[in-house]
Amino acid sequence: MCWPGSISDAISGLKLDANRHPSYPGGAPIESIESSAQVKVLAEYMLLTFKRLSEDQNTCLHVSIAGGTKTIGFYLNYAMSIYARKLDTLTHVFVTDGYEKSDFFFPTKTQQWFQTPNGVFDKSQGEVTLLDIPFLRLRELIPSSLLEQKMTFQQVIDVHKVLNSEVSLHIDRAAREIRCSGVSINLSEANFAFYCMLVDDLLDSREGYDVPTASEPCKLTALHYINKRISLYTDRSFDDLNIALTYCENTLHKIKQSEIDGLRTGMKKSFFSQRKSEINKAIRRFLPASIAEHYDIDSLYEVERKGSSKPANYYGINLDREKIEA
């Protein structure tokens, strides 16, 4: 292998973007690592840089940990674990024993003897080996909400804690939020009420709810849902859907008229599917996929539907009752 031109020319052609050079906020650029504060700044800078580079779907990253300090190599590996995609690679470079700490960069075509602390060597006999470094690829485990923002290493550590925490679901009715494995997830009032409806079903019978067909809205599901909506504001509960909707319309004044009108004939398939989709999306936005599957709304079982070739699919939350605090 021969370099076209001098190695010094090649090195001089490499330039850093001054606007992206790691530095203290409002301070001078960091030229070397000499304190824990500089390590922290460098770590955040590397995370931000890898995030930016990995957002371009038309590229793949080739990252080498050769050279530099061990600290930099560690954080390079860490950043790759977080942001690396399928085709991104991490490598290290090794040279023939004795050729380190010298001006040897690559084998020459002819003999070129040079002096090193370890003796005299011929550059033409040196070897450079590129080694692929295996590393943990965690990108698919990290919630999308973190990948989309400027992430800190502390947040990554928090994700690891979630991955190793016990499965537990806490329903905070006052805050209109659910806490899954300790992670708070805010839901709209409609989605929160729908989720509470499924939690109550889980605690009561675990029968699940059949998705209404396009032609047959379900009044019973609509009644259970609207009672949950009402329970966010008052202790009132109703046994008749029309009476419950009239109360919402004329007395409660907390629910949009369009939602009330949409439930008069029962809960439609589109309403049920929208609630399920939005809730699952919110859960998976804030939780690693392997953890989110414990809390999202999923199919529990199927039964034959009378007069139809398509089975009835019953949905609910597939979680052990003792894991829930409501």
WOJOQUI-V580464 format. One record per backbone hydrogen bond with DSSP energy under -1.0 kcal/mol. NH is the residue of the N-H (numbers start at 0). CO is the residue of the C=O. If there is no record, write none. Layout:
BEGIN
[[NH	CO] [NH	CO]]
END
This chain:
BEGIN
[[4	2] [9	5] [10	6] [11	7] [13	10] [19	16] [20	17] [23	27] [26	23] [29	21] [38	34] [39	35] [40	36] [41	37] [42	38] [43	39] [44	40] [45	41] [46	42] [47	43] [48	44] [49	45] [50	46] [51	47] [52	48] [53	49] [55	52] [58	55] [62	88] [64	90] [72	68] [73	69] [74	70] [75	71] [76	72] [77	73] [78	74] [79	75] [80	76] [81	77] [82	78] [83	79] [88	60] [90	62] [91	130] [93	128] [95	126] [98	95] [113	120] [115	118] [118	115] [120	113] [122	111] [124	121] [125	122] [128	93] [130	91] [132	89] [137	80] [140	137] [144	284] [145	142] [146	142] [147	143] [155	151] [156	152] [157	153] [158	154] [159	155] [160	156] [161	157] [162	158] [163	159] [164	161] [168	322] [169	178] [170	324] [171	176] [176	171] [177	184] [178	169] [179	182] [180	167] [182	179] [184	177] [186	175] [191	187] [192	188] [193	189] [194	190] [195	191] [196	192] [197	193] [198	194] [199	195] [200	196] [201	197] [202	198] [203	199] [204	200] [205	200] [208	314] [210	312] [217	266] [221	217] [222	218] [223	219] [224	220] [225	221] [226	222] [227	223] [228	224] [229	225] [230	226] [232	229] [233	229] [243	239] [244	240] [245	241] [246	242] [247	243] [248	244] [249	245] [250	246] [251	246] [252	247] [259	255] [260	256] [261	257] [262	259] [263	260] [265	262] [266	217] [271	267] [272	268] [273	269] [274	270] [275	271] [276	272] [277	273] [278	274] [279	275] [280	276] [281	277] [282	278] [283	279] [284	280] [286	282] [290	287] [291	287] [292	288] [293	290] [294	291] [295	291] [297	315] [299	313] [300	313] [302	311] [307	304] [311	302] [313	300] [314	208] [315	297] [318	316] [322	319] [323	320] [324	168]]
END
